[in-house]
Amino acid sequence: MLQEILAFLAEYWLTLVSVLLLIAASAFFSGSETALTAVSRARMHTLESNGDLQAGLVNRLIERRDRLIGALLIGNNLVNILASSLTTSLFLGLFGQTGVAAATVLMTVLLVVFSEVLPKSWAISTPDRFAIAVAPAVRVFVGLAGPLSSGVNAIVRFILSLFGVNLSRGISMLTAHEELRGALDLLHKEGSFIKADRDRLGGLLDLEELEVSDVMKHRTVMRAINADDPPDVVVRAVLESPFTRMPLWRNSTENIIGVVHAKDLLRALAEPDMEPRDLDIVKIAQKPWFVPDTTSLKDQLNAFLRRKMHFAVVVDEYGEVQGIVTLEDILEEIVGDIADEHDLEIQGVRQEADGSIVVDGAVPIRDLNRALDWNLPDEEATTIAGLVIHESKLIPEERQSFTFHGKRFTVMKREKNRITRLRIRPAEDIPLKA
């Protein structure tokens, strides 16, 4: 028996070695296809910037992904068919017609295990490292098979065009911002990103989508100074305020004539022979800067930085004052709430013992989502009270309840037409009536 095996190997050794080499080549093509498809372009760009030549080679290969994949598929199918043909020819000589079935079963097992599952599993586990390792050899093969791949791709495009599919006009369904946001959410779910980091980067991406009206302090809660008040009243108002800058109005809060900076006020009071009663608040006030309420936060942030200012008065399309916005308001959309020793401790959100959340109506939806990791929509309303009014299509009465977006909202307090306090609990926590 041993002599027969040795004789078989001596006669067919070249064929056996060829089949093994072809299976190895098939594994190379399969692994390379998977790695170069899954490779991180950002990671390769960083490595190339740091002087990694093979990372640059990977970048050049994946710039023409259709040509790359076409060449690898051609090579993979070529070696698979050749390996199967050689094995079938060998088994036909040994076993006759039954050798076809035996060769089919054997090659299926070998190709699936060693040419598909094994190399692709290896490549997908470390795609960046695998891609860098195979890039030089793949480049040579793509250079040889590239023209054939381009021809195949041309045929494929023509056939698909007959069915109304035009690959040349194919565009991503997601914007760059949406792809980044999806990546952040995925990394957070996988544990690679903590919630705070995800929120900060997500807030940075949101700047272009949000408008000044989404983060401004509304005129109903805006602290301002009356230019016609006695000087000592003005000084006391500025010193008691937690804010460094305050708008100055005359005759009506709609008529903003300046912005008073606490430091300018202190400088004026420090002048020789200056008495508080002689202070002219209008003279030390800075010229107000008016911005439209539809300005995007990204544009407003750039405008703050360009003009080296921190404070602006927000007006609507009719020029009526809607509120104020500061540089800190925009920065808080990125880094979260910024508190200092002079901030008032007004949270507006309170956790109850029964698990419900009591919320002031003026609390912004985005702040609530960020604090509690909720997903309440903020496209149609800015505050939580605005969301309830928008969804209910009316101004609710006290103790009236609504269920939407997986939450149960109960109006606890209403002043005139304003909802000032709400209780929110998950909708599934509501007991069913018998």
Phi, psi and chi 1 to 4 in degrees:
 res  aa     phi    psi   chi1   chi2   chi3   chi4
   1 MET       -  -42.8 -175.5   65.8  179.5      -
   2 LEU   -63.8  -38.7 -179.9   59.7      -      -
   3 GLN   -65.2  -35.0  -69.5 -179.2  -14.5      -
   4 GLU   -67.3  -38.8  -67.0  177.9   -3.8      -
   5 ILE   -66.9  -42.3  -65.8  175.2      -      -
   6 LEU   -64.3  -38.7  -67.7  174.5      -      -
   7 ALA   -65.3  -39.0      -      -      -      -
   8 PHE   -63.3  -45.1  172.0   79.7      -      -
   9 LEU   -65.3  -38.7  -67.3  175.4      -      -
  10 ALA   -65.4  -34.0      -      -      -      -
  11 GLU   -82.3  -37.2 -175.9  175.3   -4.9      -
  12 TYR  -115.1   19.2  -61.6  106.2      -      -
  13 TRP   -61.2  -37.3   70.3  -89.6      -      -
  14 LEU   -64.5  -40.1 -176.2   59.1      -      -
  15 THR   -65.9  -43.7  -57.1      -      -      -
  16 LEU   -63.2  -44.2  -66.7  172.8      -      -
  17 VAL   -62.7  -39.3  170.8      -      -      -
  18 SER   -63.0  -42.0  -61.2      -      -      -
  19 VAL   -64.0  -43.7  169.6      -      -      -
  20 LEU   -63.5  -41.2  -67.3  175.7      -      -
  21 LEU   -65.4  -37.8  -69.2  175.9      -      -
  22 LEU   -67.4  -38.0  -70.3  170.8      -      -
  23 ILE   -64.6  -39.9  -68.9  174.5      -      -
  24 ALA   -64.0  -39.8      -      -      -      -
  25 ALA   -65.2  -38.0      -      -      -      -
  26 SER   -62.6  -41.3  177.1      -      -      -
  27 ALA   -62.3  -39.4      -      -      -      -
  28 PHE   -62.0  -47.4  166.6   78.8      -      -
  29 PHE   -64.5  -42.7  -72.7  124.0      -      -
  30 SER   -64.5  -47.4  -64.5      -      -      -
  31 GLY   -63.9  -39.6      -      -      -      -
  32 SER   -65.0  -41.6  -60.3      -      -      -
  33 GLU   -60.2  -46.2  177.2 -166.7   -8.4      -
  34 THR   -65.3  -45.9  -60.4      -      -      -
  35 ALA   -65.4  -45.4      -      -      -      -
  36 LEU   -73.1  -20.6  -70.1  167.5      -      -
  37 THR   -80.0  -37.4  -58.1      -      -      -
  38 ALA   -94.2   -3.3      -      -      -      -
  39 VAL   -62.5  146.1   69.4      -      -      -
  40 SER   -80.9  114.7  169.1      -      -      -
  41 ARG   -66.7  -35.8  -63.9 -178.7   62.8 -176.4
  42 ALA   -63.4  -43.2      -      -      -      -
  43 ARG   -63.8  -42.9  174.8   66.0  173.5  163.0
  44 MET   -64.7  -38.5  -68.1  -59.1  105.6      -
  45 HIS   -63.0  -41.8  176.4   73.9      -      -
  46 THR   -63.9  -44.9  -59.1      -      -      -
  47 LEU   -63.9  -40.6  -68.8  175.6      -      -
  48 GLU   -64.6  -38.9 -177.3 -179.2   10.4      -
  49 SER   -64.3  -27.8  -60.0      -      -      -
  50 ASN   -88.7    6.5  -68.0  -25.3      -      -
  51 GLY    99.4    9.4      -      -      -      -
  52 ASP   -80.0  108.9 -167.8  -40.6      -      -
  53 LEU   -67.9  -37.8  -62.0  179.5      -      -
  54 GLN   -70.6  -30.1  -71.2 -167.9 -153.8      -
  55 ALA   -64.6  -38.6      -      -      -      -
  56 GLY   -63.1  -36.2      -      -      -      -
  57 LEU   -64.1  -41.5 -177.0   57.0      -      -
  58 VAL   -60.8  -43.5  171.6      -      -      -
  59 ASN   -60.4  -41.0  -78.2  -29.6      -      -
  60 ARG   -69.4  -33.0  -73.5 -171.3  -70.5  -83.0
  61 LEU   -67.4  -43.8  -75.3  171.9      -      -
  62 ILE   -83.9   -3.1   61.4  179.9      -      -
  63 GLU   -64.5  -35.1  -80.3  178.3   -1.2      -
  64 ARG  -114.0   74.5  -64.5 -170.4   59.6 -176.7
  65 ARG   -63.9  -37.3 -160.4  179.0  -65.5  -93.2
  66 ASP   -63.7  -40.9   56.0  -17.1      -      -
  67 ARG   -67.1  -39.8 -172.5  169.6 -175.8  -98.4
  68 LEU   -63.6  -52.0  168.4   67.4      -      -
  69 ILE   -64.0  -38.9  -60.8  -58.1      -      -
  70 GLY   -60.7  -44.7      -      -      -      -
  71 ALA   -64.8  -42.6      -      -      -      -
  72 LEU   -66.4  -37.6  -68.0  175.1      -      -
  73 LEU   -68.3  -37.8  -71.6  175.7      -      -
  74 ILE   -62.5  -47.5  -71.3  172.2      -      -
  75 GLY   -62.4  -42.1      -      -      -      -
  76 ASN   -63.9  -46.3 -161.3   13.3      -      -
  77 ASN   -68.4  -35.0  -77.7  -80.5      -      -
  78 LEU   -61.9  -49.8 -179.0   64.1      -      -
  79 VAL   -71.3  -33.7  -64.5      -      -      -
  80 ASN   -64.4  -45.6  -75.5  -12.2      -      -
  81 ILE   -65.7  -41.4  -67.0  171.0      -      -
  82 LEU   -66.2  -42.0 -176.7   55.3      -      -
  83 ALA   -63.6  -41.9      -      -      -      -
  84 SER   -66.5  -37.6  -61.6      -      -      -
  85 SER   -66.0  -44.8  -60.9      -      -      -
  86 LEU   -63.3  -42.4  -71.3  175.6      -      -
  87 THR   -66.2  -41.3  -55.1      -      -      -
  88 THR   -63.1  -43.7  -58.5      -      -      -
  89 SER   -61.2  -40.8  174.7      -      -      -
  90 LEU   -65.5  -45.1  178.7   61.6      -      -
  91 PHE   -72.2  -28.7  -82.6   40.3      -      -
  92 LEU   -63.5  -40.7  -82.4  172.9      -      -
  93 GLY   -68.1  -29.2      -      -      -      -
  94 LEU   -88.3  -41.3  -66.5  174.1      -      -
  95 PHE  -118.9    0.7  -52.9  109.8      -      -
  96 GLY    76.9 -148.1      -      -      -      -
  97 GLN   -63.9  -29.5  -68.3  -59.7  -41.3      -
  98 THR   -67.9  -15.5   57.8      -      -      -
  99 GLY   -65.0  -25.4      -      -      -      -
 100 VAL   -63.7  -46.6  175.9      -      -      -
 101 ALA   -65.0  -41.9      -      -      -      -
 102 ALA   -64.7  -41.9      -      -      -      -
 103 ALA   -64.9  -39.3      -      -      -      -
 104 THR   -62.2  -46.8  -59.4      -      -      -
 105 VAL   -65.2  -46.3  171.9      -      -      -
 106 LEU   -62.9  -47.3  177.6   62.7      -      -
 107 MET   -69.3  -33.6  -71.4  -53.4  -61.4      -
 108 THR   -60.5  -46.8  -61.1      -      -      -
 109 VAL   -63.2  -47.7  172.5      -      -      -
 110 LEU   -63.6  -43.8  -68.5  176.8      -      -
 111 LEU   -70.4  -40.4  -69.5  175.8      -      -
 112 VAL   -65.1  -45.6  167.3      -      -      -
 113 VAL   -75.3  -53.5  174.0      -      -      -
 114 PHE   -93.6  -18.0  -63.8  102.8      -      -
 115 SER  -110.7  -11.2  -63.2      -      -      -
 116 GLU  -122.3  -69.6  -65.4  -67.2  -29.0      -
 117 VAL   -64.7  -50.2  176.8      -      -      -
 118 LEU   -61.7  -54.9 -169.5  152.1      -      -
 119 PRO   -66.8  -35.3   22.3  -33.2      -      -
 120 LYS   -71.4  -37.0  -72.0 -174.3  175.3 -178.2
 121 SER   -64.6  -41.3  -61.6      -      -      -
 122 TRP   -63.1  -45.6 -176.5    9.7      -      -
 123 ALA   -66.4  -40.8      -      -      -      -
 124 ILE   -72.7  -22.1 -156.6   65.3      -      -
 125 SER   -74.3  -34.2   64.7      -      -      -
 126 THR  -138.3   68.9   55.1      -      -      -
 127 PRO   -63.7  -38.0   21.5  -32.1      -      -
 128 ASP   -65.0  -49.1  -65.2  -10.8      -      -
 129 ARG   -64.9  -41.8 -172.0 -179.5  -56.2  172.9
 130 PHE   -64.7  -43.6 -161.8  105.3      -      -
 131 ALA   -62.3  -42.8      -      -      -      -
 132 ILE   -63.1  -37.7  -71.6  175.4      -      -
 133 ALA   -68.2  -39.4      -      -      -      -
 134 VAL   -92.5   -9.6  -59.5      -      -      -
 135 ALA   -55.0  -46.2      -      -      -      -
 136 PRO   -59.9  -45.3  -24.7   35.2      -      -
 137 ALA   -67.5  -39.6      -      -      -      -
 138 VAL   -63.8  -37.1  170.7      -      -      -
 139 ARG   -61.0  -42.9  179.4 -170.0 -178.0 -173.1
 140 VAL   -62.5  -45.9  173.3      -      -      -
 141 PHE   -65.9  -41.8 -177.7   78.5      -      -
 142 VAL   -62.9  -35.3  170.8      -      -      -
 143 GLY   -62.7  -35.8      -      -      -      -
 144 LEU   -79.0  -44.6  -63.8  173.7      -      -
 145 ALA   -94.0   -2.7      -      -      -      -
 146 GLY   -55.8  -48.7      -      -      -      -
 147 PRO   -58.7  -41.3  -26.3   35.9      -      -
 148 LEU   -64.8  -39.8  179.8   58.9      -      -
 149 SER   -63.2  -41.1  174.3      -      -      -
 150 SER   -62.6  -38.9  -61.2      -      -      -
 151 GLY   -64.3  -43.5      -      -      -      -
 152 VAL   -61.8  -43.2  171.0      -      -      -
 153 ASN   -62.8  -36.4  -74.8  -32.5      -      -
 154 ALA   -63.6  -41.7      -      -      -      -
 155 ILE   -63.9  -43.4  -64.0  173.0      -      -
 156 VAL   -61.7  -44.5  169.5      -      -      -
 157 ARG   -62.1  -39.5  -69.9  172.8 -173.5  -88.0
 158 PHE   -65.1  -45.0  172.1   74.1      -      -
 159 ILE   -64.0  -42.9  -65.0  173.9      -      -
 160 LEU   -66.6  -33.2  -71.0  177.2      -      -
 161 SER   -64.3  -27.3   66.9      -      -      -
 162 LEU   -64.9  -24.2  -60.7  178.6      -      -
 163 PHE  -102.0   13.0  -63.5   92.0      -      -
 164 GLY    83.4   11.6      -      -      -      -
 165 VAL  -102.1  116.9  179.6      -      -      -
 166 ASN  -112.8  104.1 -166.8  -26.9      -      -
 167 LEU   -67.4  -28.7  -63.3 -178.1      -      -
 168 SER   -67.6  -21.4   62.6      -      -      -
 169 ARG  -101.9    9.2  -67.4 -174.6  -59.7 -173.9
 170 GLY   -68.3  129.5      -      -      -      -
 171 ILE  -128.1  159.1   57.4  174.8      -      -
 172 SER   -66.9  140.7  173.7      -      -      -
 173 MET   -75.2  -16.3  -64.8  178.3   63.8      -
 174 LEU  -113.9  142.7  -62.7  176.0      -      -
 175 THR   -74.9  167.6   65.2      -      -      -
 176 ALA   -60.5  -38.7      -      -      -      -
 177 HIS   -65.1  -40.7  -79.9 -164.9      -      -
 178 GLU   -66.6  -37.5  -71.8  171.1  -27.0      -
 179 GLU   -65.5  -42.3  -70.6 -176.1   -1.9      -
 180 LEU   -64.0  -41.3  -75.5  172.6      -      -
 181 ARG   -64.7  -42.0 -166.8 -175.9  -50.8  -78.0
 182 GLY   -62.3  -39.2      -      -      -      -
 183 ALA   -64.7  -39.7      -      -      -      -
 184 LEU   -63.7  -44.9  -69.6  175.6      -      -
 185 ASP   -63.4  -40.1  -71.4  -22.9      -      -
 186 LEU   -65.9  -44.8  179.2   60.3      -      -
 187 LEU   -63.6  -35.2  -70.0  171.0      -      -
 188 HIS   -65.8  -43.5  171.8   60.3      -      -
 189 LYS   -64.5  -33.8  -70.5  179.3 -179.8  178.7
 190 GLU   -79.9   -7.5  -67.9  177.3  -13.8      -
 191 GLY    91.6    3.5      -      -      -      -
 192 SER   -80.4  -21.2  -58.8      -      -      -
 193 PHE  -126.3  130.4 -107.7   49.7      -      -
 194 ILE   -77.7  160.8   62.1  173.9      -      -
 195 LYS   -58.6  -41.2  178.9  178.6  178.0  -63.3
 196 ALA   -61.6  -42.3      -      -      -      -
 197 ASP   -66.8  -40.8  -70.2  -19.3      -      -
 198 ARG   -61.8  -42.8 -177.4 -158.8   63.5  178.8
 199 ASP   -65.2  -39.5  -70.7  -17.0      -      -
 200 ARG   -65.2  -48.0  -70.1 -172.0 -171.9  101.4
 201 LEU   -68.1  -37.1  -68.2  173.7      -      -
 202 GLY   -64.7  -38.7      -      -      -      -
 203 GLY   -62.4  -36.3      -      -      -      -
 204 LEU   -64.8  -39.5 -174.1   61.7      -      -
 205 LEU   -70.1  -25.0  -63.5  174.7      -      -
 206 ASP   -78.4  -14.1  -73.3  -20.2      -      -
 207 LEU   -57.9  -34.8  -68.8 -174.4      -      -
 208 GLU   -76.7  -25.3 -163.8  163.0    4.2      -
 209 GLU   -87.6  -25.7  -59.9  175.1    5.8      -
 210 LEU   -89.2  151.8  -65.8  173.0      -      -
 211 GLU  -109.3  164.7  -63.6  179.0  -12.7      -
 212 VAL   -56.3  -36.7  165.1      -      -      -
 213 SER   -62.6  -20.5   58.2      -      -      -
 214 ASP   -76.6  -22.0  -65.9  -39.0      -      -
 215 VAL  -122.6   -6.3  -57.5      -      -      -
 216 MET   -68.3  159.3   69.4  178.9 -177.3      -
 217 LYS   -86.3  116.8  -69.1 -179.8  176.8   64.1
 218 HIS   -63.8  153.6 -164.0  -94.9      -      -
 219 ARG   -60.8  -23.2   63.5  174.0 -178.4  -93.4
 220 THR   -70.6  -21.0   56.4      -      -      -
 221 VAL  -116.7    7.4  -63.6      -      -      -
 222 MET   -76.6  130.3 -179.9  178.5   70.5      -
 223 ARG   -89.7  129.1  -71.6 -159.4  179.2 -169.9
 224 ALA  -142.0  167.3      -      -      -      -
 225 ILE  -116.3  135.7  -59.0  171.6      -      -
 226 ASN   -84.6  121.8 -174.5   -7.3      -      -
 227 ALA   -64.3  -20.8      -      -      -      -
 228 ASP   -92.6   -0.7  -64.8  -35.0      -      -
 229 ASP   -69.9  152.8  -79.5  -16.4      -      -
 230 PRO   -58.0  149.6  -22.9   33.4      -      -
 231 PRO   -56.5  -39.6  -27.2   35.5      -      -
 232 ASP   -66.2  -32.6   57.8  -31.4      -      -
 233 VAL   -67.2  -40.0  174.0      -      -      -
 234 VAL   -64.4  -46.3  171.1      -      -      -
 235 VAL   -60.9  -43.2  172.1      -      -      -
 236 ARG   -64.6  -39.8 -170.9 -179.3  -51.4  112.1
 237 ALA   -63.5  -40.1      -      -      -      -
 238 VAL   -68.9  -42.7  172.2      -      -      -
 239 LEU   -68.7  -32.6  -65.7  178.4      -      -
 240 GLU   -82.1  -13.4  -69.1  176.8   -7.2      -
 241 SER   -79.9  142.9  170.5      -      -      -
 242 PRO   -79.2   -1.4   30.3  -34.5      -      -
 243 PHE  -102.9  145.9  -53.1  114.3      -      -
 244 THR   -79.0  -34.4  -53.0      -      -      -
 245 ARG  -120.2  140.0  -60.5  168.0  179.7   83.3
 246 MET  -138.6  137.1  -62.0  179.7   67.9      -
 247 PRO   -70.0  147.6   22.5  -30.5      -      -
 248 LEU  -113.7  126.4 -178.1   69.6      -      -
 249 TRP  -123.5  162.1   59.1  -86.5      -      -
 250 ARG  -141.1  134.3  172.4  166.2  -79.4  162.8
 251 ASN    71.9  -41.9  -60.2  -32.5      -      -
 252 SER  -152.7  146.9  167.6      -      -      -
 253 THR   -64.5  -15.0   53.3      -      -      -
 254 GLU   -75.4  -18.5  -66.4  -71.0  -26.7      -
 255 ASN  -102.3   81.8 -178.3   33.5      -      -
 256 ILE   -81.3  119.4  -55.6  -64.4      -      -
 257 ILE  -108.1   -6.0   61.9  172.8      -      -
 258 GLY  -178.6  178.4      -      -      -      -
 259 VAL  -131.2  124.2  176.2      -      -      -
 260 VAL   -96.3  124.3  178.1      -      -      -
 261 HIS   -99.6  131.4 -165.3  -60.7      -      -
 262 ALA   -57.1  -35.1      -      -      -      -
 263 LYS   -68.5  -37.4 -172.2  174.3  -71.1 -173.4
 264 ASP   -65.1  -37.8  -66.3  -26.1      -      -
 265 LEU   -64.1  -43.1  177.9   62.7      -      -
 266 LEU   -66.0  -37.6  -67.3  175.4      -      -
 267 ARG   -62.1  -43.1  -73.8 -162.3 -173.1  101.2
 268 ALA   -64.6  -40.5      -      -      -      -
 269 LEU   -69.2  -24.2  -68.5  173.1      -      -
 270 ALA   -82.6   -5.6      -      -      -      -
 271 GLU   -64.6  146.9  -68.3  -70.0  -27.7      -
 272 PRO   -58.8  138.1  -22.5   33.0      -      -
 273 ASP    61.9   19.5  -58.6  -34.7      -      -
 274 MET   -88.9  124.6  169.9   60.1   72.1      -
 275 GLU  -107.7  143.9  -64.8  -66.6  -25.4      -
 276 PRO   -53.9  -32.8  -27.1   35.1      -      -
 277 ARG   -71.7  -18.8   62.1  176.9  178.4  -86.2
 278 ASP   -91.6    0.4  -60.1  -33.1      -      -
 279 LEU   -70.0  132.4 -177.3   69.2      -      -
 280 ASP  -106.9   98.3 -172.6  -13.5      -      -
 281 ILE   -64.2  -28.9 -165.9   66.2      -      -
 282 VAL   -67.2  -35.7  176.4      -      -      -
 283 LYS   -69.5  -31.9  -72.6 -175.3  177.9  179.7
 284 ILE   -91.2   -6.7   67.2  171.9      -      -
 285 ALA   -73.6  144.2      -      -      -      -
 286 GLN   -85.2  157.9  -59.1  173.2    1.7      -
 287 LYS   -67.0  132.5 -175.7  179.0  179.7 -179.4
 288 PRO   -72.6  150.2   26.8  -33.3      -      -
 289 TRP  -114.9  118.5  176.3   24.6      -      -
 290 PHE  -101.1  133.8  -62.4   95.2      -      -
 291 VAL  -130.5  147.0  -61.4      -      -      -
 292 PRO   -68.5  147.1  -16.8   29.6      -      -
 293 ASP   -72.2  -11.1   58.1   -4.8      -      -
 294 THR   -93.2    1.8   55.3      -      -      -
 295 THR   -64.8  133.9  -54.0      -      -      -
 296 SER   -69.8  151.1   73.7      -      -      -
 297 LEU   -63.4  -32.5  -69.9 -166.4      -      -
 298 LYS   -62.9  -45.9  178.5 -177.9  176.9 -177.7
 299 ASP   -67.3  -38.2  -68.6  -20.6      -      -
 300 GLN   -68.5  -38.6 -173.2   58.0   45.3      -
 301 LEU   -61.5  -44.7  175.7   60.8      -      -
 302 ASN   -63.0  -36.4  -69.9  -27.0      -      -
 303 ALA   -68.2  -40.6      -      -      -      -
 304 PHE   -58.6  -45.7  -86.3  138.8      -      -
 305 LEU   -68.2  -39.4  -61.9  175.3      -      -
 306 ARG   -67.8  -41.6 -175.5  172.6   61.1 -107.1
 307 ARG   -89.9   -4.0  -62.0 -179.5   61.5  153.7
 308 LYS    55.2   45.9  -61.9 -179.6 -179.9  179.5
 309 MET  -124.3  159.5  -63.4 -176.8   68.9      -
 310 HIS  -121.7   -2.4  -66.8 -126.7      -      -
 311 PHE  -143.8  135.7 -173.5   99.5      -      -
 312 ALA  -145.9  148.7      -      -      -      -
 313 VAL   -94.8  130.6 -179.7      -      -      -
 314 VAL   -96.1  130.0 -177.6      -      -      -
 315 VAL  -126.3  156.2  -63.9      -      -      -
 316 ASP   -90.4 -169.9   62.6   11.5      -      -
 317 GLU   -67.6  -17.2   58.1 -177.6  -41.1      -
 318 TYR   -96.3    2.9  -57.5  105.8      -      -
 319 GLY    84.1    7.2      -      -      -      -
 320 GLU   -83.2  139.5  -64.4 -176.3   -1.7      -
 321 VAL   -67.8  128.2  174.3      -      -      -
 322 GLN  -106.7  -24.0  -61.5  -61.5  -57.6      -
 323 GLY   163.7 -160.5      -      -      -      -
 324 ILE  -132.8  153.2   57.5  172.9      -      -
 325 VAL  -134.1  141.0   65.3      -      -      -
 326 THR  -122.6  165.2   66.1      -      -      -
 327 LEU   -60.1  -36.8  178.0   60.4      -      -
 328 GLU   -63.9  -36.2 -177.7  176.3  -48.7      -
 329 ASP   -59.0  -40.6  -66.9  -30.2      -      -
 330 ILE   -73.3  -43.1  -60.5  178.5      -      -
 331 LEU   -61.7  -33.5  -66.2  179.4      -      -
 332 GLU   -66.8  -23.9  -75.9 -177.4  -18.2      -
 333 GLU   -68.3  -21.4  -72.3  -59.7  -50.6      -
 334 ILE   -95.2  -51.6  -56.7  173.0      -      -
 335 VAL  -100.0   -2.5  -57.8      -      -      -
 336 GLY    91.3 -176.3      -      -      -      -
 337 ASP   -61.5  129.8 -172.0   39.5      -      -
 338 ILE  -105.0  111.5  -58.0  173.6      -      -
 339 ALA  -111.5  142.1      -      -      -      -
 340 ASP  -130.1 -177.5   60.1   37.3      -      -
 341 GLU   -68.5  -12.2   65.3  -86.4   18.4      -
 342 HIS  -105.3   -1.4  -62.5  -65.7      -      -
 343 ASP   -70.9  144.8  -81.4  -12.4      -      -
 344 LEU   -77.8  139.9  -62.3  177.0      -      -
 345 GLU   -83.5   74.9  -67.0  -64.1  -32.0      -
 346 ILE  -119.4  102.2  -59.0  176.4      -      -
 347 GLN   -86.8  -43.1  -61.5  -63.6  -30.8      -
 348 GLY    80.4   -0.6      -      -      -      -
 349 VAL  -134.3  129.3  179.7      -      -      -
 350 ARG  -137.5  130.1 -174.0  174.5   72.7 -108.3
 351 GLN   -85.0  127.9  176.7   85.5   45.2      -
 352 GLU   -93.8  162.0  -64.1  -68.6  -72.4      -
 353 ALA   -63.5  -28.4      -      -      -      -
 354 ASP   -83.8    4.9   61.0   -1.4      -      -
 355 GLY    94.4   -9.4      -      -      -      -
 356 SER   -78.1  165.1   64.2      -      -      -
 357 ILE  -118.5  124.7  -53.0  -67.1      -      -
 358 VAL   -97.4  124.9  174.7      -      -      -
 359 VAL  -129.2  136.2 -176.9      -      -      -
 360 ASP   -68.0  143.0  -70.0  -11.8      -      -
 361 GLY   -61.9  -25.8      -      -      -      -
 362 ALA   -85.3   -0.6      -      -      -      -
 363 VAL   -66.5  127.8  170.3      -      -      -
 364 PRO   -64.6  142.7  -22.6   34.0      -      -
 365 ILE   -61.2  -39.3  -59.7  170.1      -      -
 366 ARG   -63.3  -39.4  -76.4  176.4   50.5   77.9
 367 ASP   -65.5  -38.5  -68.7   -8.9      -      -
 368 LEU   -67.9  -42.8 -159.0   60.3      -      -
 369 ASN   -61.1  -42.5  -75.7  -19.0      -      -
 370 ARG   -68.9  -40.0  177.8  173.5  -71.0 -173.4
 371 ALA   -72.0  -37.3      -      -      -      -
 372 LEU  -109.4    2.5  -58.9  176.3      -      -
 373 ASP    59.6   40.4 -153.3   16.7      -      -
 374 TRP   -93.2  175.6  -71.7   -4.3      -      -
 375 ASN  -133.4   41.6  -67.4  -62.6      -      -
 376 LEU   -67.9  138.0  -63.3  175.7      -      -
 377 PRO   -70.7  142.8   25.5  -33.2      -      -
 378 ASP  -126.5   21.9   58.1   -2.2      -      -
 379 GLU   -76.4  -37.8  -67.4   83.6    7.9      -
 380 GLU  -100.1  -14.0  -57.6  -64.1  -24.8      -
 381 ALA  -144.7  150.8      -      -      -      -
 382 THR   -96.4  -41.4  -58.7      -      -      -
 383 THR  -102.9  165.2   65.3      -      -      -
 384 ILE   -67.6  -33.7 -165.0   66.6      -      -
 385 ALA   -66.2  -39.3      -      -      -      -
 386 GLY   -63.0  -36.2      -      -      -      -
 387 LEU   -64.6  -43.1  176.3   64.8      -      -
 388 VAL   -63.5  -43.1  172.0      -      -      -
 389 ILE   -65.4  -40.7  -67.2  173.5      -      -
 390 HIS   -64.4  -44.1  171.5   75.5      -      -
 391 GLU   -74.0  -35.9  -66.8  -68.0  -19.2      -
 392 SER   -83.6  -15.9   63.0      -      -      -
 393 LYS    63.2   24.4  -49.8  -60.2 -178.4 -174.1
 394 LEU  -159.4  172.7   51.2   84.7      -      -
 395 ILE   -97.4  106.7  -60.4  176.4      -      -
 396 PRO   -68.4  158.5  -14.5   29.2      -      -
 397 GLU   -88.2  164.6  -59.3  -67.6  -21.7      -
 398 GLU   -62.9  144.0  -70.1 -174.0    2.0      -
 399 ARG    71.5    5.1  -65.7 -174.7  -62.6  -81.5
 400 GLN   -82.0  141.1 -161.8  168.1   -3.8      -
 401 SER  -123.5  151.7  -62.5      -      -      -
 402 PHE  -142.0  149.5  -54.3   89.9      -      -
 403 THR  -122.8  121.9  -58.8      -      -      -
 404 PHE  -161.4  154.6   45.4   80.2      -      -
 405 HIS    54.7   34.6  -55.1  -60.6      -      -
 406 GLY    75.7   11.7      -      -      -      -
 407 LYS  -129.2  151.6  -58.7  -73.9 -172.7  -65.8
 408 ARG  -106.6  118.6 -178.2   74.2  166.7  175.8
 409 PHE  -106.6  124.9  -62.3   79.6      -      -
 410 THR  -120.9  126.3  -58.1      -      -      -
 411 VAL   -77.2  117.2  178.4      -      -      -
 412 MET   -93.0  -35.0  -62.9  179.7   65.8      -
 413 LYS  -148.7  139.2 -172.1  176.0 -178.9 -179.2
 414 ARG  -136.5  134.2  168.0 -177.0  156.7  178.3
 415 GLU  -119.3  113.0  -64.0  177.7    0.4      -
 416 LYS    56.1 -117.4  -63.8 -177.4  178.6  180.0
 417 ASN  -102.6   13.8  -69.9  -29.9      -      -
 418 ARG  -108.5  132.1  -66.2  172.5   54.8 -129.6
 419 ILE   -84.5  118.4  -60.5  173.7      -      -
 420 THR  -104.2  -19.0   57.7      -      -      -
 421 ARG  -151.8  139.3 -169.0  175.8  -55.1  145.7
 422 LEU  -134.6  152.4  -68.0  145.5      -      -
 423 ARG  -112.6  131.0 -176.0 -175.0  -59.8  -83.9
 424 ILE  -125.0  134.1  -51.1  174.6      -      -
 425 ARG  -143.6  155.9   66.6  173.4   77.7 -120.3
 426 PRO   -58.8  140.8  -24.0   33.2      -      -
 427 ALA   -62.0  -31.6      -      -      -      -
 428 GLU   -71.7  -14.0   58.6  -92.3   19.6      -
 429 ASP   -82.4   -6.8  -68.6  -11.2      -      -
 430 ILE   -75.5  120.2  -53.1  -59.6      -      -
 431 PRO   -66.3  141.4   23.5  -31.9      -      -
 432 LEU   -80.2  139.4  -62.5  175.5      -      -
 433 LYS   -80.0  140.9  -65.5 -176.8  179.5  179.1
 434 ALA   -71.9      -      -      -      -      -
